[in-house]
Amino acid sequence: MICTKCGHSNDNQAKECTACGNTLTNISNEEQGVGMLGVVLFCIPLVGAIMYFVWKDDKPKKAKTACYLALGGIALGIVIRVITSMGSY
């Protein structure tokens, strides 16, 4: 298990980092992030909103990330629309 504070590699059963003493938490691979799906969630905000509701009980960390990506995609879409509409005046 890798320490999130110092990056030291520890035994998978360790509770504390042997280098810095940081408390280690075991985050499963399915809770680590959204990877390439994040690009889709950002580019198509509706997918991000749907995935938030699908993951909110089972994978809360992924659900929160999906929600943020969807909101970011919506915000970027609004900014692009404002900029493009300003050029037509």
Backbone bond lengths (Angstrom), bond angles and torsions (degrees), N, CA, C in turn:
res aa  C-N    CA-C-N  psi(-1)  N-CA   C-N-CA  omega(-1)  CA-C   N-CA-C  phi
1 M - - - 1.444 - - 1.533 107.37 -
2 I 1.321 115.45 134.75 1.454 121.27 -179.27 1.529 109.42 -91.95
3 C 1.322 116.26 133.51 1.463 121.66 177.96 1.520 109.40 -72.38
4 T 1.316 116.53 130.63 1.465 120.55 -179.89 1.521 112.25 -75.34
5 K 1.322 117.84 -16.80 1.461 121.50 -178.69 1.533 111.81 -88.46
6 C 1.349 116.89 -49.16 1.469 119.40 -174.38 1.522 113.95 -114.24
7 G 1.342 118.04 -12.55 1.460 121.19 178.75 1.521 114.82 84.65
8 H 1.328 117.34 4.35 1.467 121.67 -179.46 1.529 110.52 -69.96
9 S 1.329 116.10 140.45 1.463 121.14 177.78 1.525 109.17 -84.97
10 N 1.318 116.55 126.14 1.464 122.93 -178.63 1.518 110.12 -120.39
11 D 1.319 115.77 167.51 1.452 121.92 174.53 1.533 108.99 -62.81
12 N 1.322 117.30 145.03 1.464 121.14 -177.21 1.526 113.27 -62.45
13 Q 1.317 117.99 -23.39 1.465 121.45 -178.98 1.531 112.37 -92.29
14 A 1.328 118.35 -4.84 1.465 122.11 -175.42 1.525 111.64 -65.65
15 K 1.310 115.88 143.30 1.467 122.23 177.61 1.526 111.18 -96.74
16 E 1.350 115.79 -28.20 1.453 121.73 179.22 1.524 109.66 -130.17
17 C 1.330 116.06 150.47 1.460 121.87 177.90 1.526 108.82 -68.93
18 T 1.327 116.74 132.53 1.463 120.49 -179.81 1.527 111.66 -74.67
19 A 1.325 118.59 -16.58 1.461 121.40 -179.74 1.521 112.54 -90.50
20 C 1.341 117.34 -45.36 1.475 119.17 -173.57 1.528 114.10 -119.79
21 G 1.329 118.21 -10.18 1.457 121.00 178.92 1.521 114.99 84.57
22 N 1.331 116.97 2.81 1.462 121.41 179.29 1.531 110.02 -62.72
23 T 1.324 117.14 141.20 1.461 121.07 176.43 1.518 109.13 -70.98
24 L 1.323 115.62 127.22 1.464 121.44 -177.90 1.520 110.05 -92.10
25 T 1.318 115.91 139.34 1.462 121.41 174.54 1.504 108.34 -119.55
26 N 1.293 115.57 138.19 1.457 120.93 -179.51 1.515 108.73 -89.48
27 I 1.328 116.77 104.84 1.458 122.13 178.39 1.513 107.20 -100.38
28 S 1.323 116.67 120.31 1.456 120.43 -179.09 1.522 110.51 -67.99
29 N 1.317 116.25 159.52 1.462 121.24 -179.91 1.522 111.75 -59.00
30 E 1.323 117.56 -34.13 1.462 119.44 -178.05 1.518 112.22 -74.91
31 E 1.339 118.57 -11.44 1.455 121.72 177.73 1.523 112.63 -103.48
32 Q 1.339 118.92 1.87 1.455 121.12 -172.16 1.516 114.29 -78.97
33 G 1.262 120.66 -22.99 1.454 121.00 -179.58 1.518 110.42 160.02
34 V 1.309 116.08 -176.03 1.450 119.36 -175.38 1.516 113.31 -109.00
35 G 1.323 118.75 -9.58 1.458 122.36 175.49 1.514 113.64 56.23
36 M 1.332 116.18 -134.39 1.466 121.37 -178.03 1.524 112.09 -64.23
37 L 1.318 116.71 -26.65 1.461 119.53 176.82 1.530 110.04 -61.43
38 G 1.326 116.80 -25.78 1.454 121.29 177.92 1.519 112.65 -59.95
39 V 1.320 117.02 -36.27 1.465 121.13 178.06 1.523 109.77 -63.90
40 V 1.323 116.70 -43.38 1.466 121.10 178.56 1.531 110.09 -64.98
41 L 1.340 116.37 -42.37 1.455 120.29 -179.16 1.530 111.03 -63.66
42 F 1.336 117.07 -32.96 1.457 121.31 179.06 1.524 111.06 -77.23
43 C 1.336 116.34 -41.68 1.469 120.51 -176.96 1.522 112.91 -75.60
44 I 1.301 117.10 -30.02 1.463 121.61 179.39 1.534 107.11 -124.76
45 P 1.332 116.58 85.71 1.468 120.25 -173.82 1.528 114.96 -56.17
46 L 1.318 118.11 -29.97 1.460 119.92 178.98 1.528 110.87 -60.97
47 V 1.336 116.74 -37.92 1.468 120.45 177.66 1.530 109.53 -63.77
48 G 1.328 116.76 -40.81 1.463 120.43 178.32 1.517 111.95 -61.85
49 A 1.317 116.58 -41.63 1.466 120.40 178.93 1.529 110.81 -64.95
50 I 1.318 116.60 -41.87 1.470 120.76 178.59 1.522 110.47 -63.62
51 M 1.347 116.88 -44.58 1.462 120.27 -178.66 1.533 111.33 -66.01
52 Y 1.330 116.77 -30.84 1.470 119.04 175.61 1.525 110.11 -58.18
53 F 1.321 116.71 -48.74 1.455 120.03 -177.99 1.526 112.47 -70.65
54 V 1.326 117.27 -29.72 1.468 120.47 177.41 1.526 110.48 -70.08
55 W 1.341 117.03 -40.28 1.464 122.07 -173.56 1.522 114.66 -94.90
56 K 1.318 120.22 -9.47 1.466 120.82 -167.27 1.530 114.39 -59.60
57 D 1.316 119.56 -31.06 1.461 120.75 -179.74 1.524 112.94 -90.86
58 D 1.337 116.91 -40.28 1.458 121.17 -175.27 1.525 113.66 -86.32
59 K 1.320 116.80 -36.65 1.462 121.59 -175.58 1.536 109.34 -134.43
60 P 1.324 116.95 74.47 1.468 119.53 -172.86 1.528 114.22 -62.24
61 K 1.316 117.92 -34.06 1.468 119.97 179.98 1.527 110.80 -67.07
62 K 1.331 116.72 -43.86 1.462 120.79 176.91 1.519 110.48 -64.86
63 A 1.308 117.07 -39.40 1.471 121.10 -179.69 1.518 110.46 -62.08
64 K 1.320 116.69 -42.65 1.460 121.08 179.37 1.532 110.33 -64.25
65 T 1.324 117.22 -42.36 1.463 121.37 177.67 1.518 110.71 -63.05
66 A 1.330 117.20 -43.50 1.465 121.17 178.74 1.524 110.86 -61.24
67 C 1.314 117.01 -39.69 1.459 121.60 178.88 1.524 110.51 -64.57
68 Y 1.328 117.25 -45.75 1.466 120.88 178.89 1.527 111.49 -62.67
69 L 1.327 117.20 -41.24 1.462 120.19 179.15 1.524 111.00 -65.17
70 A 1.320 116.67 -41.13 1.465 120.18 178.17 1.525 110.92 -63.17
71 L 1.331 116.95 -44.49 1.458 120.50 178.15 1.529 111.42 -63.71
72 G 1.328 116.38 -38.10 1.466 120.47 176.33 1.511 111.82 -63.83
73 G 1.323 116.82 -40.73 1.463 120.99 177.44 1.519 111.88 -64.10
74 I 1.325 116.61 -40.55 1.462 120.88 177.73 1.527 110.17 -64.42
75 A 1.335 116.34 -45.64 1.467 120.73 -179.82 1.530 110.72 -61.49
76 L 1.321 117.34 -44.04 1.466 120.50 178.68 1.521 110.72 -62.89
77 G 1.334 117.38 -40.34 1.460 120.99 177.81 1.522 111.91 -60.98
78 I 1.327 116.42 -40.84 1.470 120.71 178.63 1.521 110.44 -65.11
79 V 1.332 116.62 -44.60 1.464 120.57 -179.95 1.532 110.47 -61.54
80 I 1.309 117.15 -43.32 1.476 120.73 179.75 1.521 110.24 -63.66
81 R 1.331 117.53 -42.22 1.470 120.00 178.65 1.520 112.07 -63.45
82 V 1.315 117.20 -41.07 1.466 120.57 178.75 1.524 110.36 -63.86
83 I 1.314 116.85 -44.80 1.464 120.68 -178.94 1.520 111.38 -64.32
84 T 1.325 116.90 -43.94 1.463 119.40 -178.73 1.538 111.66 -70.14
85 S 1.319 117.53 -32.09 1.465 119.40 179.00 1.529 111.68 -74.00
86 M 1.323 117.75 -26.82 1.454 121.88 178.43 1.528 110.92 -69.32
87 G 1.300 117.04 -29.18 1.461 120.63 -179.32 1.523 113.80 -73.61
88 S 1.325 118.01 -16.09 1.476 120.55 -177.08 1.522 112.93 -88.68
89 Y 1.324 118.45 -3.87 1.469 121.07 -179.64 1.482 111.17 -90.55
